[in-house]
Amino acid sequence: MEFVIHVLQKYFQKNEAEAHAIMLEVHTRGFGVCGIFTYEVAESKAAKVTKYARDNGHPLKCSTDPCDS
């Protein structure tokens, strides 16, 4: 859980309260929304987070979904 908070702060510039709330959402629902980005930025962030998690021994999955707007 602490690693998820760390990632949210490091890669998505979330403050402690925002990161904690998203982490709880991920923990209870299995997913959470970190932000809305252009396709290229979202794909880049997802790849960086996934690599960072693997490099640090965590099974965290970060993916992108199209926005319904």
C-alpha positions as CSV (number, residue, x, y, z in Angstrom):
1,M,0.0,0.0,0.0
2,E,2.8,2.4,0.8
3,F,4.4,1.7,-2.6
4,V,1.2,2.6,-4.4
5,I,1.1,5.9,-2.5
6,H,4.7,6.5,-3.4
7,V,4.1,5.9,-7.1
8,L,1.0,8.2,-7.1
9,Q,3.1,10.9,-5.6
10,K,6.2,10.3,-7.8
11,Y,4.5,9.8,-11.2
12,F,1.1,11.6,-10.8
13,Q,2.0,14.5,-8.5
14,K,-0.7,13.5,-6.0
15,N,-0.5,14.9,-2.5
16,E,-0.6,12.5,0.6
17,A,-4.4,12.7,0.9
18,E,-5.1,12.2,-2.8
19,A,-2.7,9.4,-3.0
20,H,-4.1,7.7,0.1
21,A,-7.7,7.9,-1.3
22,I,-6.7,6.5,-4.7
23,M,-4.7,3.7,-3.0
24,L,-7.8,2.7,-1.0
25,E,-9.8,2.7,-4.2
26,V,-7.3,0.4,-5.8
27,H,-7.2,-1.8,-2.7
28,T,-11.0,-2.2,-2.5
29,R,-12.1,-2.0,-6.2
30,G,-9.0,-3.3,-7.9
31,F,-8.4,-0.1,-9.8
32,G,-8.3,3.6,-9.5
33,V,-8.1,6.7,-11.7
34,C,-4.8,8.6,-11.4
35,G,-5.5,11.2,-14.0
36,I,-6.6,12.1,-17.5
37,F,-3.9,12.5,-20.0
38,T,-3.3,12.5,-23.8
39,Y,-2.9,9.1,-25.2
40,E,0.9,9.4,-25.6
41,V,1.4,10.8,-22.0
42,A,-0.9,8.1,-20.5
43,E,1.0,5.3,-22.3
44,S,4.4,6.7,-21.3
45,K,3.3,7.0,-17.6
46,A,1.8,3.5,-17.6
47,A,5.1,2.0,-19.0
48,K,7.3,4.0,-16.6
49,V,5.1,2.9,-13.6
50,T,5.0,-0.7,-14.6
51,K,8.8,-0.8,-15.1
52,Y,9.4,1.0,-11.8
53,A,7.1,-1.5,-10.0
54,R,8.8,-4.5,-11.5
55,D,12.3,-3.1,-10.8
56,N,11.3,-2.8,-7.2
57,G,9.7,-6.2,-6.8
58,H,6.0,-5.1,-6.8
59,P,3.2,-6.6,-8.9
60,L,1.6,-3.2,-9.5
61,K,-0.2,-3.0,-12.8
62,C,-0.7,0.4,-14.5
63,S,-2.9,0.6,-17.6
64,T,-4.7,3.1,-19.7
65,D,-8.4,3.3,-20.7
66,P,-10.0,5.7,-23.2
67,C,-12.0,8.5,-21.6
68,D,-15.8,8.6,-22.2
69,S,-16.0,12.4,-22.7
